[in-house]
Amino acid sequence: WLDIPLEVEQKSLPTITFISEFNKLWYEGVEFWIKTMIDAQEIKGEVKKAYEENSLDKILYYSEFHSKDS
C-alpha cells in the first residue's frame, strides 16, 4: 500500500513495538497514522476508501479473530 523501497521497511521494522492486545489507544494510533498518510497523499485506493467508510477493520486487521473466546 505504501509503495516505498524495501530498504525503508527493513530499517523501520526493528523500531516497531509489537503487542498482543488491542486497546482504544492502539486503534486511535492506527487511525491517526492512516489519516496522516492520507493527508500526505501516501495512502490511496482501498485503504483510503476504508478509512473514509470507517471499515478499516475489514481490510487491515481481522479484529473479530482477536476478540473471539478460545
All heavy atoms as a GROMACS GRO file, in nm:
protein
  594
    1TRP      N    1   0.081  -0.120   0.000
    1TRP     CA    2   0.000   0.000   0.000
    1TRP      C    3   0.085   0.126   0.000
    1TRP      O    4   0.044   0.228  -0.053
    1TRP     CB    5  -0.093   0.002   0.119
    1TRP     CG    6  -0.201  -0.101   0.115
    1TRP    CD1    7  -0.273  -0.138   0.005
    1TRP    CD2    8  -0.251  -0.178   0.221
    1TRP    NE1    9  -0.366  -0.232   0.038
    1TRP    CE2   10  -0.355  -0.259   0.171
    1TRP    CE3   11  -0.219  -0.185   0.356
    1TRP    CZ2   12  -0.427  -0.347   0.251
    1TRP    CZ3   13  -0.291  -0.273   0.434
    1TRP    CH2   14  -0.394  -0.352   0.382
    2LEU      N   15   0.199   0.121   0.064
    2LEU     CA   16   0.280   0.241   0.073
    2LEU      C   17   0.369   0.262  -0.049
    2LEU      O   18   0.408   0.373  -0.078
    2LEU     CB   19   0.368   0.238   0.199
    2LEU     CG   20   0.294   0.237   0.331
    2LEU    CD1   21   0.393   0.231   0.446
    2LEU    CD2   22   0.206   0.358   0.344
    3ASP      N   23   0.402   0.154  -0.116
    3ASP     CA   24   0.487   0.161  -0.234
    3ASP      C   25   0.617   0.234  -0.204
    3ASP      O   26   0.657   0.326  -0.274
    3ASP     CB   27   0.412   0.228  -0.350
    3ASP     CG   28   0.483   0.206  -0.483
    3ASP    OD1   29   0.547   0.100  -0.499
    3ASP    OD2   30   0.475   0.296  -0.569
    4ILE      N   31   0.683   0.192  -0.095
    4ILE     CA   32   0.811   0.252  -0.057
    4ILE      C   33   0.920   0.147  -0.077
    4ILE      O   34   0.894   0.027  -0.082
    4ILE     CB   35   0.810   0.302   0.089
    4ILE    CG1   36   0.778   0.188   0.186
    4ILE    CG2   37   0.714   0.418   0.107
    4ILE    CD1   38   0.786   0.226   0.331
    5PRO      N   39   1.046   0.190  -0.086
    5PRO     CA   40   1.155   0.096  -0.106
    5PRO      C   41   1.166  -0.006   0.008
    5PRO      O   42   1.142   0.027   0.125
    5PRO     CB   43   1.280   0.184  -0.112
    5PRO     CG   44   1.230   0.320  -0.146
    5PRO     CD   45   1.092   0.328  -0.088
    6LEU      N   46   1.203  -0.126  -0.026
    6LEU     CA   47   1.219  -0.233   0.072
    6LEU      C   48   1.317  -0.193   0.182
    6LEU      O   49   1.297  -0.225   0.300
    6LEU     CB   50   1.266  -0.362   0.004
    6LEU     CG   51   1.292  -0.482   0.094
    6LEU    CD1   52   1.164  -0.523   0.166
    6LEU    CD2   53   1.345  -0.598   0.012
    7GLU      N   54   1.421  -0.120   0.147
    7GLU     CA   55   1.521  -0.077   0.244
    7GLU      C   56   1.460   0.007   0.356
    7GLU      O   57   1.500  -0.002   0.471
    7GLU     CB   58   1.634   0.002   0.176
    7GLU     CG   59   1.715  -0.079   0.077
    7GLU     CD   60   1.646  -0.096  -0.059
    7GLU    OE1   61   1.557  -0.016  -0.094
    7GLU    OE2   62   1.682  -0.192  -0.129
    8VAL      N   63   1.363   0.090   0.323
    8VAL     CA   64   1.296   0.173   0.423
    8VAL      C   65   1.220   0.083   0.521
    8VAL      O   66   1.227   0.103   0.643
    8VAL     CB   67   1.201   0.275   0.356
    8VAL    CG1   68   1.117   0.348   0.461
    8VAL    CG2   69   1.279   0.373   0.271
    9GLU      N   70   1.150  -0.014   0.467
    9GLU     CA   71   1.077  -0.107   0.555
    9GLU      C   72   1.173  -0.186   0.643
    9GLU      O   73   1.145  -0.207   0.761
    9GLU     CB   74   0.991  -0.200   0.471
    9GLU     CG   75   0.878  -0.127   0.401
    9GLU     CD   76   0.784  -0.222   0.329
    9GLU    OE1   77   0.748  -0.325   0.389
    9GLU    OE2   78   0.747  -0.192   0.215
   10GLN      N   79   1.285  -0.230   0.587
   10GLN     CA   80   1.381  -0.307   0.664
   10GLN      C   81   1.440  -0.225   0.779
   10GLN      O   82   1.466  -0.278   0.886
   10GLN     CB   83   1.492  -0.361   0.573
   10GLN     CG   84   1.444  -0.469   0.481
   10GLN     CD   85   1.547  -0.510   0.377
   10GLN    OE1   86   1.629  -0.429   0.334
   10GLN    NE2   87   1.543  -0.636   0.337
   11LYS      N   88   1.461  -0.096   0.757
   11LYS     CA   89   1.512  -0.009   0.863
   11LYS      C   90   1.404   0.022   0.967
   11LYS      O   91   1.434   0.042   1.084
   11LYS     CB   92   1.565   0.122   0.804
   11LYS     CG   93   1.695   0.106   0.730
   11LYS     CD   94   1.743   0.238   0.676
   11LYS     CE   95   1.873   0.221   0.599
   11LYS     NZ   96   1.920   0.348   0.543
   12SER      N   97   1.280   0.025   0.924
   12SER     CA   98   1.169   0.060   1.014
   12SER      C   99   1.129  -0.055   1.105
   12SER      O  100   1.092  -0.033   1.221
   12SER     CB  101   1.047   0.103   0.934
   12SER     OG  102   1.076   0.216   0.857
   13LEU      N  103   1.134  -0.176   1.054
   13LEU     CA  104   1.084  -0.291   1.130
   13LEU      C  105   1.143  -0.305   1.269
   13LEU      O  106   1.068  -0.329   1.365
   13LEU     CB  107   1.104  -0.420   1.050
   13LEU     CG  108   0.981  -0.508   1.051
   13LEU    CD1  109   0.888  -0.466   0.940
   13LEU    CD2  110   1.018  -0.651   1.043
   14PRO      N  111   1.274  -0.289   1.288
   14PRO     CA  112   1.328  -0.304   1.424
   14PRO      C  113   1.277  -0.199   1.523
   14PRO      O  114   1.289  -0.217   1.644
   14PRO     CB  115   1.480  -0.290   1.404
   14PRO     CG  116   1.503  -0.320   1.261
   14PRO     CD  117   1.380  -0.274   1.189
   15THR      N  118   1.219  -0.091   1.475
   15THR     CA  119   1.172   0.015   1.565
   15THR      C  120   1.025  -0.003   1.603
   15THR      O  121   0.973   0.074   1.682
   15THR     CB  122   1.190   0.154   1.501
   15THR    OG1  123   1.101   0.165   1.389
   15THR    CG2  124   1.333   0.176   1.455
   16ILE      N  125   0.961  -0.105   1.547
   16ILE     CA  126   0.818  -0.126   1.572
   16ILE      C  127   0.800  -0.210   1.698
   16ILE      O  128   0.865  -0.312   1.716
   16ILE     CB  129   0.752  -0.197   1.452
   16ILE    CG1  130   0.762  -0.109   1.328
   16ILE    CG2  131   0.607  -0.233   1.483
   16ILE    CD1  132   0.718  -0.178   1.200
   17THR      N  133   0.711  -0.166   1.784
   17THR     CA  134   0.676  -0.241   1.903
   17THR      C  135   0.554  -0.327   1.871
   17THR      O  136   0.452  -0.275   1.826
   17THR     CB  137   0.642  -0.147   2.020
   17THR    OG1  138   0.755  -0.064   2.046
   17THR    CG2  139   0.605  -0.225   2.144
   18PHE      N  140   0.567  -0.456   1.890
   18PHE     CA  141   0.456  -0.546   1.864
   18PHE      C  142   0.381  -0.574   1.993
   18PHE      O  143   0.442  -0.585   2.099
   18PHE     CB  144   0.508  -0.676   1.802
   18PHE     CG  145   0.563  -0.656   1.664
   18PHE    CD1  146   0.697  -0.626   1.645
   18PHE    CD2  147   0.481  -0.663   1.554
   18PHE    CE1  148   0.748  -0.606   1.518
   18PHE    CE2  149   0.530  -0.643   1.426
   18PHE     CZ  150   0.664  -0.613   1.408
   19ILE      N  151   0.250  -0.585   1.983
   19ILE     CA  152   0.165  -0.609   2.100
   19ILE      C  153   0.075  -0.729   2.074
   19ILE      O  154   0.058  -0.771   1.960
   19ILE     CB  155   0.079  -0.487   2.134
   19ILE    CG1  156  -0.014  -0.452   2.018
   19ILE    CG2  157   0.165  -0.367   2.170
   19ILE    CD1  158  -0.118  -0.349   2.049
   20SER      N  159   0.018  -0.781   2.178
   20SER     CA  160  -0.074  -0.894   2.161
   20SER      C  161  -0.218  -0.857   2.195
   20SER      O  162  -0.307  -0.938   2.177
   20SER     CB  163  -0.029  -1.012   2.247
   20SER     OG  164  -0.030  -0.974   2.384
   21GLU      N  165  -0.239  -0.736   2.246
   21GLU     CA  166  -0.374  -0.691   2.278
   21GLU      C  167  -0.399  -0.555   2.214
   21GLU      O  168  -0.312  -0.470   2.211
   21GLU     CB  169  -0.392  -0.680   2.430
   21GLU     CG  170  -0.386  -0.814   2.499
   21GLU     CD  171  -0.415  -0.801   2.648
   21GLU    OE1  172  -0.489  -0.708   2.686
   21GLU    OE2  173  -0.363  -0.884   2.722
   22PHE      N  174  -0.518  -0.540   2.164
   22PHE     CA  175  -0.555  -0.414   2.101
   22PHE      C  176  -0.647  -0.338   2.197
   22PHE      O  177  -0.742  -0.393   2.248
   22PHE     CB  178  -0.629  -0.439   1.970
   22PHE     CG  179  -0.549  -0.525   1.876
   22PHE    CD1  180  -0.581  -0.658   1.858
   22PHE    CD2  181  -0.444  -0.472   1.805
   22PHE    CE1  182  -0.508  -0.737   1.771
   22PHE    CE2  183  -0.369  -0.549   1.717
   22PHE     CZ  184  -0.402  -0.683   1.700
   23ASN      N  185  -0.615  -0.212   2.219
   23ASN     CA  186  -0.699  -0.130   2.305
   23ASN      C  187  -0.735  -0.001   2.233
   23ASN      O  188  -0.694   0.022   2.120
   23ASN     CB  189  -0.630  -0.103   2.440
   23ASN     CG  190  -0.497  -0.033   2.422
   23ASN    OD1  191  -0.476   0.041   2.326
   23ASN    ND2  192  -0.405  -0.055   2.515
   24LYS      N  193  -0.810   0.084   2.298
   24LYS     CA  194  -0.857   0.208   2.237
   24LYS      C  195  -0.740   0.294   2.189
   24LYS      O  196  -0.743   0.350   2.080
   24LYS     CB  197  -0.943   0.285   2.338
   24LYS     CG  198  -0.999   0.413   2.283
   24LYS     CD  199  -1.083   0.486   2.387
   24LYS     CE  200  -1.129   0.619   2.330
   24LYS     NZ  201  -1.194   0.703   2.427
   25LEU      N  202  -0.636   0.303   2.270
   25LEU     CA  203  -0.519   0.382   2.234
   25LEU      C  204  -0.453   0.329   2.106
   25LEU      O  205  -0.410   0.406   2.021
   25LEU     CB  206  -0.420   0.384   2.350
   25LEU     CG  207  -0.299   0.476   2.336
   25LEU    CD1  208  -0.343   0.621   2.321
   25LEU    CD2  209  -0.209   0.461   2.458
   26TRP      N  210  -0.446   0.198   2.094
   26TRP     CA  211  -0.387   0.138   1.974
   26TRP      C  212  -0.468   0.175   1.850
   26TRP      O  213  -0.412   0.218   1.749
   26TRP     CB  214  -0.379  -0.014   1.989
   26TRP     CG  215  -0.311  -0.078   1.872
   26TRP    CD1  216  -0.177  -0.096   1.854
   26TRP    CD2  217  -0.375  -0.133   1.757
   26TRP    NE1  218  -0.155  -0.158   1.734
   26TRP    CE2  219  -0.274  -0.182   1.671
   26TRP    CE3  220  -0.507  -0.145   1.716
   26TRP    CZ2  221  -0.302  -0.242   1.550
   26TRP    CZ3  222  -0.534  -0.205   1.595
   26TRP    CH2  223  -0.433  -0.253   1.513
   27TYR      N  224  -0.600   0.158   1.858
   27TYR     CA  225  -0.686   0.192   1.744
   27TYR      C  226  -0.675   0.341   1.709
   27TYR      O  227  -0.670   0.377   1.591
   27TYR     CB  228  -0.831   0.156   1.771
   27TYR     CG  229  -0.858   0.008   1.761
   27TYR    CD1  230  -0.876  -0.069   1.875
   27TYR    CD2  231  -0.866  -0.056   1.638
   27TYR    CE1  232  -0.899  -0.206   1.867
   27TYR    CE2  233  -0.889  -0.192   1.629
   27TYR     CZ  234  -0.906  -0.267   1.744
   27TYR     OH  235  -0.929  -0.402   1.734
   28GLU      N  236  -0.669   0.427   1.809
   28GLU     CA  237  -0.654   0.570   1.784
   28GLU      C  238  -0.522   0.600   1.714
   28GLU      O  239  -0.515   0.683   1.624
   28GLU     CB  240  -0.664   0.649   1.915
   28GLU     CG  241  -0.804   0.653   1.972
   28GLU     CD  242  -0.811   0.714   2.111
   28GLU    OE1  243  -0.705   0.749   2.168
   28GLU    OE2  244  -0.923   0.727   2.162
   29GLY      N  245  -0.417   0.531   1.755
   29GLY     CA  246  -0.286   0.548   1.694
   29GLY      C  247  -0.285   0.506   1.548
   29GLY      O  248  -0.230   0.576   1.462
   30VAL      N  249  -0.348   0.392   1.520
   30VAL     CA  250  -0.356   0.344   1.382
   30VAL      C  251  -0.433   0.443   1.296
   30VAL      O  252  -0.390   0.480   1.186
   30VAL     CB  253  -0.422   0.204   1.375
   30VAL    CG1  254  -0.452   0.166   1.232
   30VAL    CG2  255  -0.333   0.101   1.441
   31GLU      N  256  -0.546   0.488   1.346
   31GLU     CA  257  -0.627   0.583   1.268
   31GLU      C  258  -0.554   0.716   1.248
   31GLU      O  259  -0.562   0.775   1.141
   31GLU     CB  260  -0.764   0.603   1.332
   31GLU     CG  261  -0.847   0.477   1.320
   31GLU     CD  262  -0.995   0.502   1.325
   31GLU    OE1  263  -1.038   0.618   1.318
   31GLU    OE2  264  -1.068   0.402   1.336
   32PHE      N  265  -0.482   0.763   1.350
   32PHE     CA  266  -0.404   0.886   1.335
   32PHE      C  267  -0.298   0.868   1.226
   32PHE      O  268  -0.280   0.955   1.140
   32PHE     CB  269  -0.338   0.924   1.468
   32PHE     CG  270  -0.245   1.041   1.456
   32PHE    CD1  271  -0.294   1.170   1.453
   32PHE    CD2  272  -0.108   1.021   1.445
   32PHE    CE1  273  -0.209   1.278   1.440
   32PHE    CE2  274  -0.022   1.129   1.432
   32PHE     CZ  275  -0.072   1.258   1.430
   33TRP      N  276  -0.227   0.756   1.230
   33TRP     CA  277  -0.123   0.730   1.131
   33TRP      C  278  -0.181   0.724   0.991
   33TRP      O  279  -0.128   0.786   0.898
   33TRP     CB  280  -0.050   0.600   1.166
   33TRP     CG  281   0.061   0.569   1.072
   33TRP    CD1  282   0.188   0.618   1.076
   33TRP    CD2  283   0.055   0.484   0.957
   33TRP    NE1  284   0.261   0.568   0.972
   33TRP    CE2  285   0.182   0.484   0.898
   33TRP    CE3  286  -0.046   0.406   0.900
   33TRP    CZ2  287   0.211   0.412   0.783
   33TRP    CZ3  288  -0.016   0.333   0.786
   33TRP    CH2  289   0.111   0.337   0.729
   34ILE      N  290  -0.292   0.653   0.975
   34ILE     CA  291  -0.354   0.641   0.843
   34ILE      C  292  -0.403   0.777   0.794
   34ILE      O  293  -0.381   0.812   0.679
   34ILE     CB  294  -0.468   0.538   0.846
   34ILE    CG1  295  -0.409   0.399   0.862
   34ILE    CG2  296  -0.553   0.546   0.719
   34ILE    CD1  297  -0.508   0.290   0.885
   35LYS      N  298  -0.467   0.855   0.880
   35LYS     CA  299  -0.514   0.987   0.839
   35LYS      C  300  -0.396   1.076   0.798
   35LYS      O  301  -0.403   1.146   0.697
   35LYS     CB  302  -0.593   1.055   0.950
   35LYS     CG  303  -0.645   1.192   0.907
   35LYS     CD  304  -0.725   1.260   1.013
   35LYS     CE  305  -0.782   1.392   0.973
   35LYS     NZ  306  -0.712   1.472   0.876
   36THR      N  307  -0.288   1.069   0.874
   36THR     CA  308  -0.169   1.147   0.840
   36THR      C  309  -0.114   1.106   0.703
   36THR      O  310  -0.078   1.192   0.621
   36THR     CB  311  -0.060   1.129   0.948
   36THR    OG1  312  -0.114   1.172   1.074
   36THR    CG2  313   0.065   1.207   0.916
   37MET      N  314  -0.110   0.976   0.677
   37MET     CA  315  -0.059   0.928   0.548
   37MET      C  316  -0.154   0.964   0.434
   37MET      O  317  -0.110   0.996   0.324
   37MET     CB  318  -0.037   0.777   0.555
   37MET     CG  319   0.070   0.736   0.654
   37MET     SD  320   0.234   0.801   0.614
   37MET     CE  321   0.278   0.693   0.480
   38ILE      N  322  -0.283   0.963   0.459
   38ILE     CA  323  -0.381   1.004   0.357
   38ILE      C  324  -0.364   1.153   0.328
   38ILE      O  325  -0.360   1.194   0.212
   38ILE     CB  326  -0.525   0.972   0.401
   38ILE    CG1  327  -0.549   0.822   0.397
   38ILE    CG2  328  -0.627   1.045   0.313
   38ILE    CD1  329  -0.680   0.777   0.459
   39ASP      N  330  -0.352   1.233   0.433
   39ASP     CA  331  -0.334   1.378   0.416
   39ASP      C  332  -0.207   1.409   0.336
   39ASP      O  333  -0.202   1.506   0.261
   39ASP     CB  334  -0.329   1.450   0.550
   39ASP     CG  335  -0.464   1.450   0.621
   39ASP    OD1  336  -0.566   1.418   0.557
   39ASP    OD2  337  -0.466   1.481   0.742
   40ALA      N  338  -0.104   1.325   0.352
   40ALA     CA  339   0.021   1.344   0.279
   40ALA      C  340   0.016   1.278   0.141
   40ALA      O  341   0.115   1.276   0.070
   40ALA     CB  342   0.137   1.286   0.360
   41GLN      N  343  -0.099   1.224   0.106
   41GLN     CA  344  -0.123   1.155  -0.021
   41GLN      C  345  -0.030   1.036  -0.040
   41GLN      O  346   0.011   1.003  -0.151
   41GLN     CB  347  -0.113   1.253  -0.138
   41GLN     CG  348  -0.217   1.361  -0.130
   41GLN     CD  349  -0.213   1.456  -0.248
   41GLN    OE1  350  -0.125   1.451  -0.333
   41GLN    NE2  351  -0.311   1.543  -0.254
   42GLU      N  352   0.004   0.969   0.071
   42GLU     CA  353   0.088   0.849   0.067
   42GLU      C  354   0.004   0.722   0.066
   42GLU      O  355   0.054   0.617   0.028
   42GLU     CB  356   0.185   0.847   0.186
   42GLU     CG  357   0.285   0.961   0.185
   42GLU     CD  358   0.386   0.951   0.070
   42GLU    OE1  359   0.414   0.840   0.025
   42GLU    OE2  360   0.434   1.056   0.027
   43ILE      N  361  -0.119   0.732   0.111
   43ILE     CA  362  -0.211   0.617   0.108
   43ILE      C  363  -0.332   0.658   0.026
   43ILE      O  364  -0.393   0.761   0.050
   43ILE     CB  365  -0.254   0.573   0.250
   43ILE    CG1  366  -0.136   0.513   0.324
   43ILE    CG2  367  -0.369   0.474   0.242
   43ILE    CD1  368  -0.170   0.462   0.462
   44LYS      N  369  -0.363   0.573  -0.070
   44LYS     CA  370  -0.477   0.600  -0.158
   44LYS      C  371  -0.554   0.470  -0.178
   44LYS      O  372  -0.525   0.371  -0.113
   44LYS     CB  373  -0.426   0.651  -0.293
   44LYS     CG  374  -0.339   0.774  -0.283
   44LYS     CD  375  -0.273   0.807  -0.413
   44LYS     CE  376  -0.180   0.927  -0.391
   44LYS     NZ  377  -0.076   0.937  -0.487
   45GLY      N  378  -0.649   0.472  -0.263
   45GLY     CA  379  -0.718   0.350  -0.302
   45GLY      C  380  -0.797   0.284  -0.192
   45GLY      O  381  -0.871   0.349  -0.118
   46GLU      N  382  -0.778   0.152  -0.180
   46GLU     CA  383  -0.859   0.070  -0.090
   46GLU      C  384  -0.851   0.112   0.056
   46GLU      O  385  -0.951   0.117   0.125
   46GLU     CB  386  -0.816  -0.076  -0.106
   46GLU     CG  387  -0.903  -0.174  -0.032
   46GLU     CD  388  -0.860  -0.318  -0.052
   46GLU    OE1  389  -0.756  -0.342  -0.118
   46GLU    OE2  390  -0.929  -0.407  -0.002
   47VAL      N  391  -0.731   0.143   0.103
   47VAL     CA  392  -0.716   0.181   0.244
   47VAL      C  393  -0.781   0.317   0.271
   47VAL      O  394  -0.850   0.334   0.370
   47VAL     CB  395  -0.567   0.184   0.284
   47VAL    CG1  396  -0.550   0.233   0.427
   47VAL    CG2  397  -0.506   0.045   0.269
   48LYS      N  398  -0.762   0.411   0.181
   48LYS     CA  399  -0.824   0.542   0.197
   48LYS      C  400  -0.976   0.529   0.198
   48LYS      O  401  -1.044   0.588   0.282
   48LYS     CB  402  -0.781   0.636   0.085
   48LYS     CG  403  -0.841   0.774   0.096
   48LYS     CD  404  -0.796   0.865  -0.016
   48LYS     CE  405  -0.861   1.002  -0.002
   48LYS     NZ  406  -0.825   1.090  -0.112
   49LYS      N  407  -1.029   0.450   0.107
   49LYS     CA  408  -1.174   0.429   0.100
   49LYS      C  409  -1.224   0.366   0.229
   49LYS      O  410  -1.326   0.407   0.284
   49LYS     CB  411  -1.209   0.342  -0.020
   49LYS     CG  412  -1.356   0.319  -0.036
   49LYS     CD  413  -1.385   0.234  -0.158
   49LYS     CE  414  -1.534   0.206  -0.168
   49LYS     NZ  415  -1.567   0.118  -0.280
   50ALA      N  416  -1.152   0.266   0.279
   50ALA     CA  417  -1.193   0.200   0.404
   50ALA      C  418  -1.190   0.298   0.521
   50ALA      O  419  -1.277   0.295   0.607
   50ALA     CB  420  -1.103   0.080   0.431
   51TYR      N  421  -1.090   0.385   0.523
   51TYR     CA  422  -1.082   0.486   0.629
   51TYR      C  423  -1.204   0.578   0.622
   51TYR      O  424  -1.268   0.606   0.723
   51TYR     CB  425  -0.953   0.567   0.617
   51TYR     CG  426  -0.945   0.681   0.714
   51TYR    CD1  427  -0.904   0.658   0.846
   51TYR    CD2  428  -0.979   0.810   0.678
   51TYR    CE1  429  -0.898   0.762   0.937
   51TYR    CE2  430  -0.973   0.914   0.769
   51TYR     CZ  431  -0.933   0.890   0.898
   51TYR     OH  432  -0.928   0.993   0.989
   52GLU      N  433  -1.235   0.624   0.502
   52GLU     CA  434  -1.348   0.716   0.484
   52GLU      C  435  -1.482   0.649   0.516
   52GLU      O  436  -1.575   0.715   0.561
   52GLU     CB  437  -1.348   0.769   0.340
   52GLU     CG  438  -1.231   0.859   0.310
   52GLU     CD  439  -1.213   0.891   0.163
   52GLU    OE1  440  -1.275   0.825   0.077
   52GLU    OE2  441  -1.137   0.985   0.134
   53GLU      N  442  -1.489   0.518   0.495
   53GLU     CA  443  -1.613   0.444   0.523
   53GLU      C  444  -1.614   0.382   0.662
   53GLU      O  445  -1.704   0.306   0.696
   53GLU     CB  446  -1.633   0.335   0.417
   53GLU     CG  447  -1.655   0.392   0.278
   53GLU     CD  448  -1.662   0.284   0.171
   53GLU    OE1  449  -1.634   0.166   0.200
   53GLU    OE2  450  -1.695   0.320   0.057
   54ASN      N  451  -1.510   0.412   0.741
   54ASN     CA  452  -1.499   0.358   0.877
   54ASN      C  453  -1.502   0.205   0.878
   54ASN      O  454  -1.569   0.143   0.961
   54ASN     CB  455  -1.608   0.416   0.968
   54ASN     CG  456  -1.574   0.399   1.114
   54ASN    OD1  457  -1.457   0.393   1.151
   54ASN    ND2  458  -1.676   0.392   1.198
   55SER      N  459  -1.430   0.145   0.784
   55SER     CA  460  -1.428  -0.001   0.776
   55SER      C  461  -1.285  -0.055   0.767
   55SER      O  462  -1.260  -0.157   0.703
   55SER     CB  463  -1.510  -0.048   0.656
   55SER     OG  464  -1.455   0.001   0.535
   56LEU      N  465  -1.192   0.011   0.834
   56LEU     CA  466  -1.052  -0.032   0.831
   56LEU      C  467  -1.035  -0.174   0.883
   56LEU      O  468  -0.952  -0.249   0.832
   56LEU     CB  469  -0.965   0.062   0.914
   56LEU     CG  470  -0.936   0.197   0.851
   56LEU    CD1  471  -0.866   0.288   0.952
   56LEU    CD2  472  -0.851   0.181   0.726
   57ASP      N  473  -1.115  -0.209   0.982
   57ASP     CA  474  -1.100  -0.342   1.041
   57ASP      C  475  -1.126  -0.453   0.941
   57ASP      O  476  -1.076  -0.565   0.957
   57ASP     CB  477  -1.192  -0.358   1.163
   57ASP     CG  478  -1.338  -0.338   1.131
   57ASP    OD1  479  -1.370  -0.257   1.041
   57ASP    OD2  480  -1.421  -0.402   1.196
   58LYS      N  481  -1.197  -0.426   0.835
   58LYS     CA  482  -1.228  -0.530   0.736
   58LYS      C  483  -1.113  -0.555   0.639
   58LYS      O  484  -1.108  -0.661   0.578
   58LYS     CB  485  -1.354  -0.493   0.660
   58LYS     CG  486  -1.477  -0.494   0.748
   58LYS     CD  487  -1.601  -0.458   0.673
   58LYS     CE  488  -1.719  -0.458   0.771
   58LYS     NZ  489  -1.838  -0.406   0.712
   59ILE      N  490  -1.021  -0.458   0.624
   59ILE     CA  491  -0.912  -0.482   0.531
   59ILE      C  492  -0.773  -0.479   0.594
   59ILE      O  493  -0.681  -0.540   0.542
   59ILE     CB  494  -0.915  -0.382   0.411
   59ILE    CG1  495  -0.887  -0.241   0.456
   59ILE    CG2  496  -1.043  -0.391   0.335
   59ILE    CD1  497  -0.847  -0.151   0.342
   60LEU      N  498  -0.757  -0.410   0.706
   60LEU     CA  499  -0.623  -0.400   0.766
   60LEU      C  500  -0.595  -0.507   0.870
   60LEU      O  501  -0.486  -0.560   0.878
   60LEU     CB  502  -0.603  -0.263   0.830
   60LEU     CG  503  -0.587  -0.146   0.736
   60LEU    CD1  504  -0.552  -0.020   0.815
   60LEU    CD2  505  -0.482  -0.171   0.633
   61TYR      N  506  -0.691  -0.533   0.953
   61TYR     CA  507  -0.673  -0.632   1.059
   61TYR      C  508  -0.806  -0.700   1.082
   61TYR      O  509  -0.910  -0.640   1.069
   61TYR     CB  510  -0.621  -0.568   1.188
   61TYR     CG  511  -0.679  -0.432   1.218
   61TYR    CD1  512  -0.804  -0.417   1.275
   61TYR    CD2  513  -0.608  -0.317   1.186
   61TYR    CE1  514  -0.858  -0.292   1.300
   61TYR    CE2  515  -0.661  -0.192   1.212
   61TYR     CZ  516  -0.785  -0.180   1.269
   61TYR     OH  517  -0.837  -0.056   1.294
   62TYR      N  518  -0.797  -0.824   1.115
   62TYR     CA  519  -0.918  -0.903   1.136
   62TYR      C  520  -0.949  -0.905   1.285
   62TYR      O  521  -0.918  -0.998   1.356
   62TYR     CB  522  -0.897  -1.043   1.079
   62TYR     CG  523  -1.019  -1.132   1.084
   62TYR    CD1  524  -1.141  -1.089   1.032
   62TYR    CD2  525  -1.012  -1.257   1.139
   62TYR    CE1  526  -1.252  -1.170   1.037
   62TYR    CE2  527  -1.123  -1.339   1.144
   62TYR     CZ  528  -1.242  -1.295   1.093
   62TYR     OH  529  -1.354  -1.375   1.097
   63SER      N  530  -1.007  -0.795   1.334
   63SER     CA  531  -1.028  -0.779   1.477
   63SER      C  532  -1.123  -0.882   1.536
   63SER      O  533  -1.112  -0.915   1.653
   63SER     CB  534  -1.077  -0.638   1.509
   63SER     OG  535  -1.197  -0.610   1.440
   64GLU      N  536  -1.214  -0.935   1.457
   64GLU     CA  537  -1.305  -1.037   1.509
   64GLU      C  538  -1.227  -1.161   1.553
   64GLU      O  539  -1.262  -1.225   1.651
   64GLU     CB  540  -1.408  -1.075   1.403
   64GLU     CG  541  -1.506  -0.964   1.372
   64GLU     CD  542  -1.601  -0.999   1.258
   64GLU    OE1  543  -1.613  -1.119   1.224
   64GLU    OE2  544  -1.661  -0.907   1.202
   65PHE      N  545  -1.121  -1.193   1.483
   65PHE     CA  546  -1.037  -1.308   1.517
   65PHE      C  547  -0.975  -1.289   1.654
   65PHE      O  548  -0.971  -1.379   1.735
   65PHE     CB  549  -0.929  -1.328   1.411
   65PHE     CG  550  -0.828  -1.432   1.448
   65PHE    CD1  551  -0.856  -1.566   1.433
   65PHE    CD2  552  -0.704  -1.394   1.497
   65PHE    CE1  553  -0.764  -1.662   1.467
   65PHE    CE2  554  -0.609  -1.489   1.530
   65PHE     CZ  555  -0.640  -1.624   1.515
   66HIS      N  556  -0.927  -1.169   1.682
   66HIS     CA  557  -0.859  -1.141   1.807
   66HIS      C  558  -0.952  -1.131   1.925
   66HIS      O  559  -0.912  -1.146   2.038
   66HIS     CB  560  -0.776  -1.012   1.795
   66HIS     CG  561  -0.667  -1.023   1.696
   66HIS    ND1  562  -0.553  -1.096   1.719
   66HIS    CD2  563  -0.655  -0.973   1.572
   66HIS    CE1  564  -0.474  -1.089   1.614
   66HIS    NE2  565  -0.533  -1.015   1.522
   67SER      N  566  -1.080  -1.106   1.899
   67SER     CA  567  -1.172  -1.090   2.010
   67SER      C  568  -1.252  -1.216   2.040
   67SER      O  569  -1.329  -1.220   2.134
   67SER     CB  570  -1.269  -0.975   1.981
   67SER     OG  571  -1.345  -1.002   1.866
   68LYS      N  572  -1.230  -1.322   1.962
   68LYS     CA  573  -1.302  -1.448   1.986
   68LYS      C  574  -1.249  -1.516   2.111
   68LYS      O  575  -1.129  -1.514   2.140
   68LYS     CB  576  -1.288  -1.541   1.867
   68LYS     CG  577  -1.369  -1.500   1.749
   68LYS     CD  578  -1.364  -1.604   1.641
   68LYS     CE  579  -1.452  -1.560   1.526
   68LYS     NZ  580  -1.456  -1.661   1.422
   69ASP      N  581  -1.340  -1.578   2.184
   69ASP     CA  582  -1.302  -1.657   2.301
   69ASP      C  583  -1.247  -1.791   2.253
   69ASP      O  584  -1.294  -1.848   2.157
   69ASP     CB  585  -1.421  -1.681   2.392
   69ASP     CG  586  -1.470  -1.552   2.456
   69ASP    OD1  587  -1.387  -1.461   2.476
   69ASP    OD2  588  -1.592  -1.541   2.483
   70SER      N  589  -1.148  -1.843   2.324
   70SER     CA  590  -1.090  -1.972   2.286
   70SER      C  591  -1.176  -2.087   2.331
   70SER      O  592  -1.243  -2.085   2.425
   70SER     CB  593  -0.953  -1.992   2.348
   70SER     OG  594  -0.878  -1.877   2.348
   0.00000   0.00000   0.00000
